[in-house]
């Protein structure tokens, strides 16, 4: 499949924000928080606080995105909203460089702002999929973007690893340099999207107050879109677990005693693994219904949840490490596929002229909007003192999400969902 300039520019943004997803959210912000900012806090308390802040960020992003989406759809401002969120996120990431030992509140606040901005920008980025891809190539373009996003995150990550190698694996200065690298990468690779992607305009102009009215009207009438509602609930149940596992991987690894070196090497290997498997999901979507592929991925994550529950019962550090590596391998095989195919499936269910508004609701229910999972982890940590058991509890919403997904009627599913 040959991509147009607009499509390539859209793909590049997935590579751009991958720097934040990998360097800041997954690796160095949690490490910085656990090793420096949260010094003196109980490990389980620090982990649960990180999770609760992540949940709060998801809720705020989920509230802002539909309202701004309603305004942006009418005024042709999706790229402007994307740019505003992106700028706020980049500034918050740079702000992390001014935090130090014991600055837990400052780090949590800046991380909250950056995460809200990241998820908000992603909502508008996702909505542009319907502008750059014809209906028949939605699954293909979505999976390719996710796959190259993994590779795009690796380039700055390698640079960060080099700095950490020279400065020391737990160096505060090295972590702060990594924040700057992530911010610069996010900004630089986003430029082509703003230059080359053209969004459809409705020809009307509405005020922010009108945006609230339109959002309220959509909320009232969304019940008419039965398949959209069912999909969103199903998506929330299973993708919240995906986001939780991804977002909490670093603090959980610290809790179970995985060294920083093993963690960084595992995340690096996972990025390499995720690229071919995400591309494989895209190719399989030509011959296997996309919903079936999502079922496969959900099954993998149920297994991941159960394996995490085994870790606290292991006494040998070596055995814990091997289970940790097995979990990482399984995540690498399915993380990109479940996200990319869910995004393209949703784009088939919604009216294209209201893509931002509907993708705003999509952002409430998912797109790494982790709400339920971190609460389960905090609950498990409070009751048992072991945050790993919260991951095991995620098997329940994973299964429930898969059951609800089966009730969604997808256009063309009688023959093919591609």
NORKASUL-V262950 format. One record per pair of residues at least 12 apart in sequence whose ideal C-beta (glycine too) atoms are under 6 Angstrom apart, sorted by the first residue. I is the first residue (numbers start at 0). J is the second residue. Records with the same first field share a line. If there is no record, write none. Layout:
I=J / J
//
This chain:
0=139
4=195
5=131 / 195 / 196
6=131
8=191 / 192 / 195 / 196
9=131 / 196
10=144 / 147
11=188 / 191
12=124 / 189 / 192
13=144 / 148
14=147 / 148 / 151 / 188
15=185 / 188 / 189
16=185
17=148 / 151 / 152
18=152 / 155 / 181 / 184 / 185
19=117 / 181 / 185
21=152 / 156
22=156 / 159 / 177 / 181
23=92 / 181
27=174 / 177
28=110
29=249 / 250
31=174
32=106
33=250 / 253
34=169
35=100 / 171
36=102 / 103 / 106
37=103
38=100 / 101
42=254
43=380 / 384 / 386
46=250 / 386
47=377 / 380
49=250
50=373 / 376 / 377
51=377
52=107 / 111
53=246 / 369 / 373
54=370 / 373
56=111 / 114 / 115
57=368 / 369 / 370
59=115
60=115 / 118 / 119
61=362 / 363 / 368
63=119
64=119 / 122 / 359 / 362
65=214 / 359 / 360
66=210 / 214
67=80
68=355 / 356 / 359
69=210 / 213 / 214 / 356
70=207 / 210
71=355
72=353 / 355 / 356
73=201 / 203 / 205
74=204
75=200
77=123 / 126 / 198 / 355
78=193
80=123
81=120 / 123 / 124
84=116 / 119 / 120
85=120
87=116
88=113 / 116 / 117
89=182 / 185 / 186
91=109 / 112 / 113
92=113 / 178 / 181 / 182
93=182
94=109
95=109 / 178
96=175 / 178
121=366
122=358 / 359 / 362
125=342 / 358
126=354 / 355 / 358
127=196
128=346
129=346 / 351 / 354
130=198 / 199
137=343 / 346
138=284 / 289 / 343 / 417
139=281
141=339 / 342 / 343
142=277 / 280 / 281 / 339
145=277 / 335 / 338 / 339
146=274 / 277 / 278 / 335
149=270 / 273 / 274
150=274
153=270
155=180 / 184
158=180
159=177 / 180
162=176
168=259 / 260
217=356
226=348 / 407 / 408
227=348
229=403 / 406 / 407
230=348 / 407
231=364
232=403
233=400 / 403 / 404
234=341 / 364 / 365
235=364 / 365
236=396 / 399 / 400
237=297 / 397 / 400
238=365
239=369 / 371 / 372
240=372 / 393 / 396 / 397
242=367 / 369
243=369 / 372 / 373
246=369
251=386
254=386
255=310 / 319
257=323
265=327
269=327 / 331
272=331
273=331 / 334 / 335
276=332
277=335 / 336
280=292 / 336
284=417
285=417
288=416
289=340 / 344 / 416
290=416
292=340
293=337 / 340
294=401
296=333 / 336 / 337
297=397 / 401
299=329 / 333
300=397
301=394 / 397
303=326 / 329
304=390 / 391 / 393 / 394
306=322 / 326
307=387 / 390 / 391
308=391
310=322 / 387
311=385 / 387
345=361
347=410
372=393
375=389 / 392
376=389
//
